[in-house]
Amino acid sequence: MDRPRRPPAEKLIPLSPVVFDVLLALSDDERHGYAIMRDVAARSAGATRLLPGSLYRALARLVEDGLVEESDERPLPDLDDERRRYYRLTALGRKVVAAEARRLAAVVRTARVRKVLKGEPA
C-alpha cells in the first residue's frame, strides 16, 4: 500500500498558535497530554493555557497529518499512568516546527526594522 505523499514543510505553515505550542512542547522530548499542557503554561509564564479539548483536537489533527505520532515507549510502570498516551514529533513535524519558527523570526525582524517594537534593537 502506497503512503500518501506529504507536502513540504513550508506548505503547512503558518500554524495556529495551539499547534505551534504543541509542536514546540514535543520538540525536545516525548510527552503525554498533561505534560504538554504544563510545558506550554511554563514556557509562557502562565499566559497561555491549553484546554484539554483544544489540545486533544490538535493532537488528533497532527497525528492525522503525520506531524506527530503516538509513542510505544513508556516510563517505568511506577512512574506512569497506563491511561496516558505519549506523543513525539515525526521528521516532518520537526521540519514544520522549524519552518514556522523561521517564519516567525522573520516577522519579528520586520517588526523591529519598522520600529513596531519600540526600545528593541533592529
VENGIJO-V491871 format. One record per residue. RES is the residue in one letter. SS is DSSP state (H for helix, E for strand, C for the rest). Layout:
RES_SS ; RES_SS
This chain:
M_C ; D_C ; R_C ; P_C ; R_C ; R_C ; P_C ; P_C ; A_H ; E_H ; K_H ; L_H ; I_C ; P_C ; L_C ; S_C ; P_H ; V_H ; V_H ; F_H ; D_H ; V_H ; L_H ; L_H ; A_H ; L_C ; S_C ; D_C ; D_C ; E_C ; R_E ; H_E ; G_H ; Y_H ; A_H ; I_H ; M_H ; R_H ; D_H ; V_H ; A_H ; A_H ; R_H ; S_C ; A_C ; G_C ; A_C ; T_C ; R_C ; L_C ; L_C ; P_H ; G_H ; S_H ; L_H ; Y_H ; R_H ; A_H ; L_H ; A_H ; R_H ; L_H ; V_H ; E_H ; D_C ; G_C ; L_C ; V_E ; E_E ; E_E ; S_C ; D_C ; E_C ; R_C ; P_C ; L_C ; P_H ; D_H ; L_H ; D_C ; D_C ; E_C ; R_C ; R_C ; R_C ; Y_E ; Y_E ; R_E ; L_E ; T_C ; A_H ; L_H ; G_H ; R_H ; K_H ; V_H ; V_H ; A_H ; A_H ; E_H ; A_H ; R_H ; R_H ; L_H ; A_H ; A_H ; V_H ; V_H ; R_H ; T_H ; A_H ; R_H ; V_H ; R_C ; K_C ; V_C ; L_C ; K_C ; G_C ; E_C ; P_C ; A_C
